[in-house]
Amino acid sequence: MNPLLSIENLRVAYPEKRRKYHWAVNNVSLKLQPGEKLGLVGESGCGKSTLGRAAMRLLPKSVQVEGSVTFGGKSVFRMNPSQLRKFRGEAIALVFQDPMTRLDPLMTIGDHCLETIIAHQFYLSKSQAEQKSIETLETVKIPASRWSQYPHEFSGGMRQRVAIALALLLDPKLIVADEPTTSLDVTIASQILQELTKLCQERQTSLLLISHDLAMVAEHCDYIAVMYGGEIVEIGAIKQILQNPQHEYTKSLFAAALHIQVIESTLPQIQLKKSEEITVAKTVKPILQIKDLVKHYTLESNFIEQLLFSGKSKLIKAVDGVNLNLYSGEILGLVGESGSGKSTLSRTILQLIKPTYGSVKFQGTNLTTLSHSALQTYRREMQMIFQDPLACLNPMMTVNQIVADPLFIHDLASTKEAKIQVEEMLEKVGLTPVVEYGIRYPSELSGGQQQRVAIARALITNPKLIICDEPVSMLDATIQTQVLDLMLELKKELNLTYLFITHDLWVARFICDRIAVMNSGKIVEQGKTEEIFNSPQHSYTQTLLSAAPLLQK
Protein backbone atom coordinates (compact mmCIF):
# COMPACT_ATOMS: atom_id res chain seq x y z
CA MET A 1 0.00 0.00 0.00
CA ASN A 2 1.31 3.43 -0.95
CA PRO A 3 1.72 5.78 2.03
CA LEU A 4 -0.68 8.71 2.42
CA LEU A 5 2.06 11.01 3.70
CA SER A 6 5.73 10.47 2.95
CA ILE A 7 8.47 12.69 4.38
CA GLU A 8 11.99 12.01 3.11
CA ASN A 9 15.27 13.57 4.28
CA LEU A 10 13.47 16.71 5.48
CA ARG A 11 15.64 19.53 6.81
CA VAL A 12 14.23 22.81 8.11
CA ALA A 13 16.33 25.75 9.28
CA TYR A 14 15.32 29.08 10.82
CA PRO A 15 17.51 32.16 10.24
CA GLU A 16 19.16 33.41 13.44
CA LYS A 17 21.09 36.54 14.39
CA ARG A 18 24.17 34.78 15.74
CA ARG A 19 24.29 31.95 13.24
CA LYS A 20 23.16 31.96 9.64
CA TYR A 21 20.87 28.94 10.01
CA HIS A 22 20.03 26.41 12.71
CA TRP A 23 18.55 23.06 11.67
CA ALA A 24 15.35 22.71 13.70
CA VAL A 25 14.50 19.54 11.73
CA ASN A 26 17.45 17.53 10.51
CA ASN A 27 17.23 14.68 7.98
CA VAL A 28 13.82 13.35 9.07
CA SER A 29 12.08 10.55 7.16
CA LEU A 30 8.73 8.97 8.07
CA LYS A 31 5.64 7.49 6.40
CA LEU A 32 1.99 7.55 7.42
CA GLN A 33 -0.49 5.04 5.95
CA PRO A 34 -4.22 5.76 5.31
CA GLY A 35 -6.22 5.46 8.56
CA GLU A 36 -3.06 5.21 10.69
CA LYS A 37 -2.62 7.13 13.96
CA LEU A 38 0.96 8.26 14.64
CA GLY A 39 2.05 10.04 17.82
CA LEU A 40 5.02 12.42 17.56
CA VAL A 41 6.63 13.03 20.96
CA GLY A 42 9.71 14.84 22.24
CA GLU A 43 10.88 17.70 24.42
CA SER A 44 10.06 21.36 23.92
CA GLY A 45 12.02 22.80 20.99
CA CYS A 46 12.90 19.43 19.43
CA GLY A 47 11.16 20.29 16.13
CA LYS A 48 7.77 18.52 16.46
CA SER A 49 5.59 21.50 15.51
CA THR A 50 8.03 22.59 12.80
CA LEU A 51 7.75 19.14 11.22
CA GLY A 52 3.94 19.33 11.24
CA ARG A 53 3.88 22.80 9.72
CA ALA A 54 6.50 21.87 7.11
CA ALA A 55 4.23 19.03 5.95
CA MET A 56 1.51 21.62 5.27
CA ARG A 57 3.86 24.30 3.88
CA LEU A 58 2.86 26.71 6.64
CA LEU A 59 6.38 27.95 7.42
CA PRO A 60 7.53 31.52 6.60
CA LYS A 61 9.39 32.14 3.33
CA SER A 62 12.55 33.03 5.25
CA VAL A 63 12.80 29.44 6.50
CA GLN A 64 15.16 27.16 4.57
CA VAL A 65 13.61 23.79 3.64
CA GLU A 66 15.28 20.78 2.01
CA GLY A 67 14.08 17.26 1.23
CA SER A 68 10.64 16.17 0.07
CA VAL A 69 7.08 15.86 1.37
CA THR A 70 4.59 13.93 -0.75
CA PHE A 71 0.88 13.48 -0.08
CA GLY A 72 -1.00 10.80 -2.02
CA GLY A 73 2.02 10.58 -4.34
CA LYS A 74 2.04 14.33 -5.14
CA SER A 75 4.83 16.68 -4.06
CA VAL A 76 3.61 19.26 -1.53
CA PHE A 77 6.59 21.55 -2.22
CA ARG A 78 5.76 21.73 -5.95
CA MET A 79 2.10 22.69 -5.53
CA ASN A 80 1.03 26.03 -6.98
CA PRO A 81 -1.09 28.45 -4.86
CA SER A 82 -4.39 27.07 -6.20
CA GLN A 83 -3.38 23.44 -5.51
CA LEU A 84 -2.04 24.40 -2.09
CA ARG A 85 -5.31 26.10 -1.14
CA LYS A 86 -7.23 22.96 -2.08
CA PHE A 87 -4.67 20.75 -0.29
CA ARG A 88 -5.06 22.61 3.01
CA GLY A 89 -8.44 21.79 4.44
CA GLU A 90 -9.64 19.27 1.87
CA ALA A 91 -6.66 16.88 2.04
CA ILE A 92 -5.01 17.81 5.32
CA ALA A 93 -6.29 19.86 8.29
CA LEU A 94 -4.56 21.30 11.35
CA VAL A 95 -5.91 21.44 14.91
CA PHE A 96 -3.96 24.01 16.93
CA GLN A 97 -2.97 23.89 20.60
CA ASP A 98 -4.90 27.05 21.50
CA PRO A 99 -8.27 27.18 19.69
CA MET A 100 -8.53 30.95 20.27
CA THR A 101 -5.67 31.43 17.77
CA ARG A 102 -7.90 29.71 15.18
CA LEU A 103 -11.22 31.38 16.05
CA ASP A 104 -12.14 34.97 15.20
CA PRO A 105 -13.69 36.58 18.32
CA LEU A 106 -15.95 38.74 16.10
CA MET A 107 -17.48 35.78 14.26
CA THR A 108 -20.14 33.36 15.49
CA ILE A 109 -19.44 29.62 15.48
CA GLY A 110 -21.87 29.26 12.58
CA ASP A 111 -20.04 31.91 10.55
CA HIS A 112 -16.75 30.09 11.13
CA CYS A 113 -18.23 26.90 9.69
CA LEU A 114 -19.87 28.63 6.71
CA GLU A 115 -16.68 30.52 5.84
CA THR A 116 -14.69 27.25 5.78
CA ILE A 117 -17.21 25.40 3.58
CA ILE A 118 -17.87 28.28 1.15
CA ALA A 119 -14.12 28.83 0.63
CA HIS A 120 -13.70 25.22 -0.58
CA GLN A 121 -17.13 23.92 -1.57
CA PHE A 122 -18.61 27.04 -3.17
CA TYR A 123 -21.03 24.91 -5.23
CA LEU A 124 -23.12 24.21 -2.09
CA SER A 125 -26.08 26.45 -1.30
CA LYS A 126 -26.17 28.30 2.03
CA SER A 127 -28.81 25.92 3.42
CA GLN A 128 -26.73 22.89 2.38
CA ALA A 129 -23.62 24.43 3.98
CA GLU A 130 -25.56 25.14 7.18
CA GLN A 131 -26.91 21.58 7.29
CA LYS A 132 -23.45 20.08 6.81
CA SER A 133 -22.01 22.41 9.48
CA ILE A 134 -24.69 21.54 12.04
CA GLU A 135 -24.20 17.80 11.43
CA THR A 136 -20.42 18.15 11.88
CA LEU A 137 -20.82 20.21 15.06
CA GLU A 138 -23.17 17.58 16.45
CA THR A 139 -20.56 14.85 15.84
CA VAL A 140 -18.33 16.68 18.37
CA LYS A 141 -21.33 17.18 20.70
CA ILE A 142 -22.02 20.86 20.04
CA PRO A 143 -25.80 21.34 19.70
CA ALA A 144 -27.35 23.42 16.92
CA SER A 145 -28.66 25.81 19.60
CA ARG A 146 -25.13 27.23 19.97
CA TRP A 147 -24.82 28.12 16.28
CA SER A 148 -25.16 31.88 16.86
CA GLN A 149 -22.81 32.11 19.86
CA TYR A 150 -19.31 33.59 19.87
CA PRO A 151 -16.04 31.86 20.91
CA HIS A 152 -15.85 33.73 24.24
CA GLU A 153 -19.19 32.16 25.22
CA PHE A 154 -17.64 28.67 25.06
CA SER A 155 -15.38 26.93 27.60
CA GLY A 156 -11.85 25.89 26.59
CA GLY A 157 -13.02 22.35 25.92
CA MET A 158 -15.96 23.48 23.80
CA ARG A 159 -13.73 25.81 21.76
CA GLN A 160 -11.40 22.92 21.04
CA ARG A 161 -14.40 20.85 19.90
CA VAL A 162 -15.22 23.68 17.46
CA ALA A 163 -11.63 23.61 16.18
CA ILE A 164 -11.92 19.85 15.58
CA ALA A 165 -15.28 20.32 13.84
CA LEU A 166 -13.71 22.93 11.52
CA ALA A 167 -10.92 20.45 10.73
CA LEU A 168 -13.47 17.70 9.94
CA LEU A 169 -15.85 19.86 7.86
CA LEU A 170 -14.17 19.14 4.52
CA ASP A 171 -13.54 15.41 5.23
CA PRO A 172 -9.72 15.61 5.06
CA LYS A 173 -7.64 12.46 4.66
CA LEU A 174 -5.16 13.56 7.37
CA ILE A 175 -5.53 15.61 10.57
CA VAL A 176 -2.43 17.11 12.17
CA ALA A 177 -3.29 17.74 15.84
CA ASP A 178 -0.60 19.92 17.46
CA GLU A 179 -0.90 19.59 21.26
CA PRO A 180 -4.73 19.66 20.98
CA THR A 181 -5.42 19.07 24.70
CA THR A 182 -2.50 20.76 26.51
CA SER A 183 -4.62 23.52 28.04
CA LEU A 184 -7.56 21.24 28.89
CA ASP A 185 -8.40 19.33 32.05
CA VAL A 186 -8.21 15.55 32.17
CA THR A 187 -11.91 14.77 31.63
CA ILE A 188 -12.34 17.14 28.67
CA ALA A 189 -8.99 16.05 27.16
CA SER A 190 -10.02 12.41 27.40
CA GLN A 191 -13.42 13.10 25.79
CA ILE A 192 -11.91 15.13 22.95
CA LEU A 193 -9.21 12.56 22.13
CA GLN A 194 -11.73 9.74 22.23
CA GLU A 195 -14.04 11.65 19.89
CA LEU A 196 -11.21 12.63 17.54
CA THR A 197 -9.80 9.09 17.26
CA LYS A 198 -13.29 7.62 16.91
CA LEU A 199 -14.15 10.03 14.08
CA CYS A 200 -10.82 9.29 12.39
CA GLN A 201 -11.56 5.57 12.58
CA GLU A 202 -15.10 5.98 11.22
CA ARG A 203 -13.92 8.15 8.32
CA GLN A 204 -10.64 6.27 7.73
CA THR A 205 -8.81 9.56 8.40
CA SER A 206 -5.13 9.43 9.35
CA LEU A 207 -3.97 11.28 12.48
CA LEU A 208 -0.61 12.83 13.27
CA LEU A 209 -0.84 13.63 17.00
CA ILE A 210 1.93 15.96 18.18
CA SER A 211 2.18 15.90 21.98
CA HIS A 212 4.45 15.80 25.00
CA ASP A 213 1.90 13.66 26.88
CA LEU A 214 3.25 10.12 26.54
CA ALA A 215 0.32 8.47 28.32
CA MET A 216 -2.17 10.14 25.97
CA VAL A 217 -0.21 9.11 22.86
CA ALA A 218 0.13 5.55 24.16
CA GLU A 219 -3.64 5.36 24.71
CA HIS A 220 -4.81 6.79 21.38
CA CYS A 221 -2.14 6.04 18.73
CA ASP A 222 -1.00 2.96 16.82
CA TYR A 223 2.59 4.07 16.34
CA ILE A 224 4.97 6.48 18.04
CA ALA A 225 7.90 8.51 16.71
CA VAL A 226 10.33 9.99 19.23
CA MET A 227 12.02 13.25 18.25
CA TYR A 228 15.16 14.70 19.81
CA GLY A 229 17.39 17.56 18.63
CA GLY A 230 15.53 17.83 15.32
CA GLU A 231 15.88 14.12 14.48
CA ILE A 232 13.63 11.05 14.72
CA VAL A 233 15.65 8.87 17.08
CA GLU A 234 13.14 6.01 17.35
CA ILE A 235 9.93 4.93 15.63
CA GLY A 236 7.71 1.88 15.89
CA ALA A 237 4.52 0.32 17.27
CA ILE A 238 3.42 1.73 20.65
CA LYS A 239 3.74 -1.55 22.59
CA GLN A 240 7.13 -2.33 21.07
CA ILE A 241 8.62 1.08 21.97
CA LEU A 242 7.07 1.09 25.47
CA GLN A 243 8.29 -2.39 26.36
CA ASN A 244 11.70 -2.20 24.71
CA PRO A 245 12.94 1.36 24.01
CA GLN A 246 16.31 1.38 22.26
CA HIS A 247 17.49 4.99 22.26
CA GLU A 248 18.80 6.57 25.47
CA TYR A 249 16.55 9.62 25.06
CA THR A 250 13.44 7.44 24.70
CA LYS A 251 14.43 5.59 27.87
CA SER A 252 14.91 8.87 29.77
CA LEU A 253 11.57 10.22 28.46
CA PHE A 254 9.64 7.16 29.69
CA ALA A 255 11.58 7.12 32.96
CA ALA A 256 10.62 10.76 33.62
CA ALA A 257 6.92 10.11 32.90
CA LEU A 258 6.87 6.99 35.08
CA HIS A 259 8.78 8.84 37.84
CA ILE A 260 5.83 11.21 38.26
CA GLN A 261 3.28 8.38 38.26
CA VAL A 262 5.00 5.84 40.52
CA ILE A 263 4.83 7.49 43.93
CA GLU A 264 5.45 4.45 46.11
CA SER A 265 8.96 3.76 44.84
CA THR A 266 10.14 7.34 44.47
CA LEU A 267 8.71 9.43 47.30
CA PRO A 268 8.23 7.49 50.57
CA GLN A 269 10.82 9.55 52.48
CA ILE A 270 9.60 12.83 51.05
CA GLN A 271 5.99 11.95 51.89
CA LEU A 272 7.00 11.14 55.48
CA LYS A 273 8.84 14.44 55.91
CA LYS A 274 5.92 16.36 54.42
CA SER A 275 3.47 14.67 56.80
CA GLU A 276 5.65 15.61 59.77
CA GLU A 277 5.78 19.22 58.59
CA ILE A 278 2.00 19.39 58.23
CA THR A 279 1.42 17.90 61.70
CA VAL A 280 3.62 20.62 63.18
CA ALA A 281 2.03 23.29 60.99
CA LYS A 282 -1.52 22.45 62.04
CA THR A 283 -0.75 23.23 65.69
CA VAL A 284 -0.83 26.91 64.64
CA LYS A 285 -3.29 28.98 62.60
CA PRO A 286 -3.41 28.49 58.80
CA ILE A 287 -1.25 30.82 56.71
CA LEU A 288 -4.25 31.17 54.38
CA GLN A 289 -7.84 30.87 55.53
CA ILE A 290 -10.70 31.10 53.01
CA LYS A 291 -14.19 31.28 54.50
CA ASP A 292 -17.54 31.24 52.66
CA LEU A 293 -15.89 32.77 49.58
CA VAL A 294 -18.27 33.68 46.76
CA LYS A 295 -17.60 35.27 43.38
CA HIS A 296 -20.61 35.71 41.11
CA TYR A 297 -20.70 37.35 37.69
CA THR A 298 -23.79 38.87 36.13
CA LEU A 299 -24.23 38.67 32.35
CA GLU A 300 -26.35 41.42 30.89
CA SER A 301 -29.26 39.97 28.90
CA ASN A 302 -30.07 41.16 25.38
CA PHE A 303 -33.37 42.75 24.34
CA ILE A 304 -35.14 39.48 23.41
CA GLU A 305 -34.01 37.75 26.62
CA GLN A 306 -35.28 40.71 28.65
CA LEU A 307 -38.73 40.32 27.05
CA LEU A 308 -38.82 36.55 27.56
CA PHE A 309 -37.41 36.45 31.08
CA SER A 310 -38.75 39.72 32.52
CA GLY A 311 -35.38 41.46 32.40
CA LYS A 312 -33.59 38.90 34.58
CA SER A 313 -29.83 38.74 34.04
CA LYS A 314 -27.84 35.50 33.95
CA LEU A 315 -25.86 34.74 37.10
CA ILE A 316 -22.59 32.79 36.83
CA LYS A 317 -21.44 31.27 40.12
CA ALA A 318 -17.69 31.05 39.41
CA VAL A 319 -16.82 30.54 43.11
CA ASP A 320 -19.75 29.43 45.24
CA GLY A 321 -19.16 29.20 49.00
CA VAL A 322 -15.57 27.90 49.23
CA ASN A 323 -14.00 27.08 52.60
CA LEU A 324 -10.32 26.17 52.51
CA ASN A 325 -7.32 26.26 54.86
CA LEU A 326 -3.68 26.20 53.79
CA TYR A 327 -0.94 25.60 56.36
CA SER A 328 2.65 26.86 56.36
CA GLY A 329 5.06 24.52 54.57
CA GLU A 330 2.25 22.61 52.86
CA ILE A 331 1.50 21.95 49.19
CA LEU A 332 -2.25 21.97 48.57
CA GLY A 333 -3.39 20.81 45.14
CA LEU A 334 -6.50 22.35 43.57
CA VAL A 335 -7.87 20.14 40.78
CA GLY A 336 -10.97 20.29 38.61
CA GLU A 337 -12.14 20.67 35.03
CA SER A 338 -12.06 23.75 32.83
CA GLY A 339 -14.56 26.34 34.10
CA SER A 340 -14.79 24.83 37.61
CA GLY A 341 -13.57 28.08 39.19
CA LYS A 342 -9.92 27.23 40.03
CA SER A 343 -8.32 30.27 38.40
CA THR A 344 -11.09 32.61 39.62
CA LEU A 345 -10.45 31.36 43.16
CA SER A 346 -6.70 32.00 42.86
CA ARG A 347 -7.24 35.53 41.56
CA THR A 348 -9.75 36.25 44.32
CA ILE A 349 -7.20 35.09 46.91
CA LEU A 350 -4.69 37.59 45.50
CA GLN A 351 -7.45 40.24 45.38
CA LEU A 352 -6.88 40.74 41.66
CA ILE A 353 -10.66 40.43 41.55
CA LYS A 354 -12.89 41.33 44.48
CA PRO A 355 -15.17 38.63 45.95
CA THR A 356 -18.93 39.02 46.05
CA TYR A 357 -18.96 37.72 49.61
CA GLY A 358 -16.72 35.97 52.15
CA SER A 359 -13.23 36.47 53.53
CA VAL A 360 -9.62 35.69 52.60
CA LYS A 361 -7.30 35.80 55.58
CA PHE A 362 -3.55 35.77 54.96
CA GLN A 363 -1.42 35.44 58.11
CA GLY A 364 -4.49 36.49 60.11
CA THR A 365 -5.34 39.62 58.08
CA ASN A 366 -8.56 39.79 56.07
CA LEU A 367 -7.38 40.94 52.64
CA THR A 368 -10.88 41.71 51.39
CA THR A 369 -11.13 44.75 53.70
CA LEU A 370 -7.78 46.33 52.72
CA SER A 371 -7.25 49.30 50.42
CA HIS A 372 -5.18 48.99 47.25
CA SER A 373 -2.10 50.56 48.86
CA ALA A 374 -2.40 48.40 51.99
CA LEU A 375 -2.54 45.28 49.80
CA GLN A 376 0.90 45.98 48.30
CA THR A 377 2.75 44.69 51.38
CA TYR A 378 0.80 41.44 51.36
CA ARG A 379 1.11 40.94 47.60
CA ARG A 380 4.87 41.00 48.03
CA GLU A 381 4.50 37.91 50.22
CA MET A 382 2.09 36.18 47.80
CA GLN A 383 3.38 35.52 44.31
CA MET A 384 2.08 33.62 41.28
CA ILE A 385 3.62 31.27 38.71
CA PHE A 386 1.55 31.11 35.52
CA GLN A 387 0.86 28.33 33.02
CA ASP A 388 2.53 29.89 29.97
CA PRO A 389 5.87 31.44 30.98
CA LEU A 390 6.46 33.08 27.59
CA ALA A 391 3.12 34.90 27.77
CA CYS A 392 3.96 36.43 31.17
CA LEU A 393 7.60 37.37 30.46
CA ASN A 394 8.29 40.74 28.81
CA PRO A 395 9.92 39.90 25.43
CA MET A 396 11.77 43.24 25.44
CA MET A 397 13.51 42.61 28.79
CA THR A 398 16.49 40.39 29.55
CA VAL A 399 16.34 37.66 32.19
CA ASN A 400 18.26 39.91 34.63
CA GLN A 401 15.75 42.75 34.14
CA ILE A 402 12.70 40.45 34.44
CA VAL A 403 13.84 38.91 37.73
CA ALA A 404 14.97 42.25 39.20
CA ASP A 405 11.73 44.06 38.29
CA PRO A 406 9.70 43.04 41.43
CA LEU A 407 12.54 44.32 43.67
CA PHE A 408 12.22 47.78 42.14
CA ILE A 409 8.39 47.71 42.12
CA HIS A 410 8.33 47.02 45.87
CA ASP A 411 11.40 49.23 46.57
CA LEU A 412 13.28 46.31 48.15
CA ALA A 413 16.80 46.87 46.77
CA SER A 414 19.17 49.33 45.15
CA THR A 415 20.53 48.58 41.65
CA LYS A 416 23.72 47.12 43.13
CA GLU A 417 21.83 44.99 45.69
CA ALA A 418 19.37 43.81 43.04
CA LYS A 419 22.21 42.60 40.80
CA ILE A 420 23.60 40.43 43.60
CA GLN A 421 20.16 39.05 44.55
CA VAL A 422 19.26 38.24 40.94
CA GLU A 423 22.52 36.35 40.42
CA GLU A 424 21.89 34.33 43.59
CA MET A 425 18.32 33.54 42.53
CA LEU A 426 19.32 32.45 39.00
CA GLU A 427 21.86 30.14 40.63
CA LYS A 428 19.10 28.71 42.86
CA VAL A 429 16.80 27.91 39.93
CA GLY A 430 19.58 26.30 37.92
CA LEU A 431 20.09 28.94 35.20
CA THR A 432 23.86 28.65 35.11
CA PRO A 433 26.24 30.07 34.06
CA VAL A 434 24.40 33.13 35.39
CA VAL A 435 26.48 35.53 33.27
CA GLU A 436 25.29 33.81 30.09
CA TYR A 437 21.60 33.35 30.96
CA GLY A 438 21.15 36.76 32.58
CA ILE A 439 21.64 38.65 29.31
CA ARG A 440 19.32 36.42 27.25
CA TYR A 441 15.78 37.34 26.20
CA PRO A 442 12.79 34.98 26.78
CA SER A 443 12.69 34.01 23.08
CA GLU A 444 16.25 32.66 23.40
CA LEU A 445 15.24 30.17 26.11
CA SER A 446 13.54 26.77 26.02
CA GLY A 447 10.14 26.27 27.67
CA GLY A 448 11.70 24.78 30.79
CA GLN A 449 14.22 27.62 31.08
CA GLN A 450 11.43 30.20 30.66
CA GLN A 451 9.52 28.61 33.53
CA ARG A 452 12.66 28.72 35.69
CA VAL A 453 12.84 32.47 35.02
CA ALA A 454 9.16 32.78 36.05
CA ILE A 455 9.94 30.87 39.26
CA ALA A 456 12.96 33.09 39.97
CA ARG A 457 10.85 36.22 39.49
CA ALA A 458 8.18 34.87 41.87
CA LEU A 459 10.74 34.05 44.56
CA ILE A 460 12.86 37.21 44.38
CA THR A 461 10.65 39.12 46.88
CA ASN A 462 11.03 36.31 49.44
CA PRO A 463 7.30 35.42 49.54
CA LYS A 464 5.59 33.09 52.02
CA LEU A 465 2.91 31.78 49.63
CA ILE A 466 3.24 30.80 45.96
CA ILE A 467 0.13 30.22 43.85
CA CYS A 468 1.06 27.96 40.95
CA ASP A 469 -1.51 28.02 38.12
CA GLU A 470 -0.75 25.01 35.85
CA PRO A 471 3.02 25.69 36.03
CA VAL A 472 4.13 22.54 34.16
CA SER A 473 1.20 21.72 31.85
CA MET A 474 2.98 23.04 28.75
CA LEU A 475 6.24 21.18 29.42
CA ASP A 476 7.31 17.72 28.26
CA ALA A 477 7.87 14.83 30.69
CA THR A 478 11.61 15.31 31.29
CA ILE A 479 11.35 19.09 31.80
CA GLN A 480 8.21 18.63 33.94
CA THR A 481 10.13 16.36 36.28
CA GLN A 482 13.07 18.78 36.49
CA VAL A 483 10.81 21.76 37.28
CA LEU A 484 8.76 19.81 39.86
CA ASP A 485 11.92 18.55 41.57
CA LEU A 486 13.25 22.13 41.58
CA MET A 487 10.02 23.38 43.19
CA LEU A 488 10.26 20.73 45.91
CA GLU A 489 13.90 21.67 46.60
CA LEU A 490 13.09 25.39 46.78
CA LYS A 491 10.11 24.73 49.05
CA LYS A 492 12.35 22.92 51.51
CA GLU A 493 15.21 25.43 51.27
CA LEU A 494 13.07 28.60 51.50
CA ASN A 495 10.19 27.22 53.66
CA LEU A 496 7.60 27.96 50.99
CA THR A 497 3.89 27.16 50.90
CA TYR A 498 2.27 26.26 47.57
CA LEU A 499 -1.30 26.37 46.32
CA PHE A 500 -0.82 24.16 43.27
CA ILE A 501 -3.53 24.40 40.59
CA THR A 502 -3.42 21.63 37.99
CA HIS A 503 -5.57 19.45 35.76
CA ASP A 504 -2.88 16.74 35.66
CA LEU A 505 -3.78 14.34 38.46
CA TRP A 506 -0.46 12.50 38.31
CA VAL A 507 1.42 15.78 38.80
CA ALA A 508 -0.88 16.57 41.74
CA ARG A 509 -0.18 13.16 43.27
CA PHE A 510 3.56 13.62 42.79
CA ILE A 511 3.92 17.01 44.46
CA CYS A 512 0.92 17.68 46.74
CA ASP A 513 0.35 16.85 50.43
CA ARG A 514 -3.40 17.40 50.22
CA ILE A 515 -5.84 17.78 47.35
CA ALA A 516 -9.04 19.81 47.06
CA VAL A 517 -11.36 18.88 44.20
CA MET A 518 -13.35 21.74 42.69
CA ASN A 519 -16.49 21.44 40.57
CA SER A 520 -18.98 24.16 39.53
CA GLY A 521 -17.48 26.69 41.94
CA LYS A 522 -17.56 24.40 44.99
CA ILE A 523 -15.00 22.24 46.79
CA VAL A 524 -16.68 18.83 46.53
CA GLU A 525 -13.95 16.82 48.26
CA GLN A 526 -10.64 17.38 50.01
CA GLY A 527 -8.18 15.25 51.92
CA LYS A 528 -4.68 13.77 51.97
CA THR A 529 -3.38 12.99 48.50
CA GLU A 530 -3.20 9.21 48.85
CA GLU A 531 -6.66 9.09 50.44
CA ILE A 532 -8.14 10.97 47.47
CA PHE A 533 -6.42 8.66 44.99
CA ASN A 534 -7.01 5.37 46.80
CA SER A 535 -10.52 6.02 48.11
CA PRO A 536 -12.30 8.90 46.33
CA GLN A 537 -15.71 9.58 47.90
CA HIS A 538 -17.38 12.01 45.51
CA SER A 539 -18.64 10.79 42.12
CA TYR A 540 -16.94 13.74 40.36
CA THR A 541 -13.56 12.82 41.87
CA GLN A 542 -14.08 9.24 40.72
CA THR A 543 -14.81 10.51 37.19
CA LEU A 544 -11.63 12.62 37.18
CA LEU A 545 -9.47 9.70 38.29
CA SER A 546 -10.99 7.27 35.77
CA ALA A 547 -10.29 9.73 32.93
CA ALA A 548 -6.61 10.27 33.82
CA PRO A 549 -4.38 8.53 31.23
CA LEU A 550 -1.80 6.18 32.78
CA LEU A 551 1.45 5.26 31.07
CA GLN A 552 1.95 1.50 31.42
CA LYS A 553 4.88 -0.48 30.11
RAQUI-V255974 format. One line per field, one symbol per residue. ss: DSSP state (h for helix, s for strand, l for the rest). burial: I if it has 16 or more other ideal C-beta (glycine too) atoms within 10 Angstrom, else O. Layout:
BEGIN
ss=???
burial=???
END
This chain:
BEGIN
ss=llllssssssssssslllllssssssssssssllllsssssslllllhhhhhhhhllllllllssssssssllsslllllhhhhhhhhhhhsssslllhhhllllllshhhhhhhhhhhhlllllhhhhhhhhhhhhhhllllhhhlllshhhllhhhhhhhhhhhhhlllllssssslllllllhhhhhhhhhhhhhhhhhhllssssslllhhhhhhhllssssssllssssssshhhhhhllllhhhhhhhhhhhhhhlhhhhlhhhhhhhhhhhhhhllllllsssssssssssslllhhhhhhlllllsssssssssssssllllsssssllllllhhhhhhhhlllllllssssssllsshhhllhhhhhhhhhlsssslllhhhhlllllshhhhhhhhhhhlllllhhhhhhhhhhhhhhlllllhhhhhllshhhllhhhhhhhhhhhhhlllllssssslllllllhhhhhhhhhhhhhhhhhhllssssslllhhhhhhhllssssssllssssssshhhhhhllllhhhhhhhhhllllll
burial=OOIIIIIOOIIIIIOOOOOOOOIIIIOIOIOIOOOIIIIIIIIIIIIIIIIIIIIIOOIOOOOOIOIOIIIIOOOIOOIOOOOOOOIIIOIIIIIIIIIIOIIOOOOIIIOIIIOIIOOOOOOOOOOOIIOIIOOIIOIIOIOOOIIOOIIOOIOIIIIIIIIIIIIIIIOIIIIIIIIIIIIIIIIIIIIIIOOIIOIIOOOOIIIIIIIIIIIIIIIIIOIIIIIIOIIIIIIIOIOOIIOOIOOOIIOIIIOIIIIIIOIOOOIOOOIOOIOOIIOOIOOOOIIIIIOOIIIOOOOOIOOOOOOOOOOOOOOOOIIIOIOIIIIIIIIIIIIIIIIIIIIIIIIIIIIOOOIIOIOIIIIOOOIIOOOOOOIOOIIIOIIIIIIIIIOIIOOOOIIIIIIIIIIOOOOOIOOOOIOOIIOOIIOIIIIOOIOOIIOOOIOOIOIIIIIIIIIIIIIIIOIIIIIIIIIIIIIIIIIIIIIIOIIIOIIOOOOIIIIIIIIIIIIIIIIIIIIIIIIOIIIIIIIOIOOIIOOIOOOIIOOIIOIIIOIOO
END
